[in-house]
Amino acid sequence: MTFAETCNHIFWNTTQYYHRFDNVDATLENPYAEGSIEYYLCLKNWIDVVQWHLEDIIRNPDIDPREALAIKRRIDKSNQERTDLVEMIDDYFLKKYAGVEVKSDATINTESPAWAIDRLSILAVKIYHMQQEVERKDASPEHVEKCRAKLRVLLEQRSDLSAAIDQLLDEIAAGRKFMKVYKQMKMYNDPALNPVLYKK
């Protein structure tokens, strides 16, 4: 199984596991050994699928403004956790390929492996929900057909992105590509960098 196939397997199972509860306050029982890459991939997808549903809830036009603010704060916290986890996954790859001799003509990629894996995780959540729309019994045939067309595109996108991730990892392992990771440095979450916070 390639690394991308492992990701897709974990992401799909985790997304399905969430929907056994379909509750943003449900607790993840991570089946993988803590500290393993599989553990972090599972946690990554859990964050994504919970946040997907928080984004749905906050768009309810009848939501109480106080509840909306609480959810917005929760989404902000989730985004920071997601970013931290992506950077942790990149650290795994930096350590894994630390001993690779980088070729003199090696090039850098537009994004690190973990940020591509981040998109793969979110794709799993999109595919799950688009499949749900295709299977809706109360939707019009036109709606179902539009969603079926979108689902085909999402599945093709997952296939292409999976191949690209595996190719990138192969290139890094062979020294033809090299990793350079920039921390995201989100300023709005930092009391020392957000002027609304530090001016208080």
N, C-alpha and C positions, 0 to 999 in steps of 0.2 A: 504494500500500500504506500503510495507517495505521500509526502507531507500534506499536500492540498487535499488528497482523499481522506486522510486522517481528520483534517479540519472539518471537511464537509460532513463526515460521519458524526463527529462530536457536535457540531453546530445543529444538525438536523435533529439528533436525539434530544439535545437540550431544549430546543424550541418546542418539540413535541411534549417534553416533560413539563415545561411551563404550562402548556395548555391542558394538562390534566387538572390543574387548579384554576387557571385563567384568573389569577388574582395577583395584583402588583405587590401585595404584602406576603405572598407565599415565600417559603424558605427553600433555598436550593440545598439538596443533599448531593454534593459533588461526589461522584463515584470513583474519582481518580485520586491517586496518592498526592497529598499536599506537597507543593513544590515542584511537581512534574509539569512538563509543558502541556500535557493533556488536561491537567487540573486548571491551568490558567486559560486554556482555550474554552473549556466548559464555562468557567466563570465569566469570560469575555462575552460569550453568547447570552448568558443569563442576564447580564447587565443590559445588553442590546434589546432583548425581547421584553424585559420589564419596562425599559425606557420607551419602547414602541407603544406600549399600552398607556403609559403615563401621558404621552403626546396625544393619544386618542382622547383620554379623559379630559385633558385641559382644553380641548377644542369644543366641548359641550357648551352651546350658547347659553344654557340655563345654569351653568355652574356658579356656585356661590363664590364671590370674589376672594374671600379669605381662603377658601379651599384651593382656588386657582393659584393664589400666591404661594401657598404651602407646596403645591405640586411643582410650580416653577422653581422654587428653591431646591426641591428634591431632584428635578431634572438637571439643574446646575451642578449639584453634588455628584450625580450619576455621570455627567459628562467628564468631570474631573477624574473620577474613578476609572472611567473608560480610557482616558488619556494615559493615566498612570499605568494601567494594565498593558496597554499597547507598548509603552516604553519598556516595561518589564519583559515582554515577549521579545522585543528587539535586543535586550540585554542577553537573552538566551542565545540568539543567533550570533551576537558579537563574541560570546564566549565559545560557542561551538566552532566558529570559523577563525578563531584567533591565531591558530597555527598555520593557516593557509599562506603560502607564498604568493603575494599579489604580483601579477605580471606587469611589466613596465607600461604596456598599452591598455591596462585595465580601465574600465569606465565606471562611473557611478550611475545608479538608477535614479529615476525621478522621485521614487518613494522607497522607503525601507520595506523589508519583508513584512513586518508587523502591521504597517498601515495598509498594505494590500490585503492582509489577512483580516483586518478590521472590516474592510469592504465585503469580504467573503462572508463574514459572520452576519452582517446586516442583510446581505442577499438571501441568506437562509430564512431570515424572518420575513422578508418580502415575498419569497416564493411560497412559504407556508400560507400567508394571508391571501395571496392572489389565488392559490389553489382553493382556499375556502370560498372565495367569491365565485369561482368556476362551479363549485358544487352547491351553491345556494339554490334552494327550491323556490324561494319567494321572489327571485330576481327575474327580470325580463330576459327573453332569449338574446336580445341585443346586448344587454349588460354582460351576460355570460360569455357571449362571443368576443366582446372587446377584452374581457379579462383573460380569456383563453389565449388570445393573440399576445397580450402583455406577458402572460406566463411563459409562452414560448420564448420570448425575448429574454426574460429573466433567466431561464434555464440555459440558454445559449451564452448569456453573459457569465453565468457561474462556470460553465465549461471553459470559456476563454480565459477567465481570470484564474481559474485553477491551473490551467496549463502555463500561464504566464508566471505564476508564483513558483511552480516547480522548476520552470526554466531559470528563473532568477536565482533560486537556491543552488541549482546545478552550476550556474555561472560563477556564483560566489565561491562555491566549493572548489572550482577549478582555477580560481584566481583571475578569471576574466572580467569579473565585476567586483567592486569592493563596497563595503557598507560604511556609511558615515551618518551617524544619527544625531539629529538636532532635537534637543528637548523643546517641548511646545511652548513653555514659558507663558502660559495663559495669564494675562495681566489682571483681568477683572476679578479673579479669585484671590488675588494677593493684596492684603491690606496695605502693604508698602508700595504697591504700584497702581492701585485703583484710586484716582483722585477723589471720588465720591466717599471712599472709606477713609483715606488718610487725612482729608481736610476736616474730618470730624474729630 
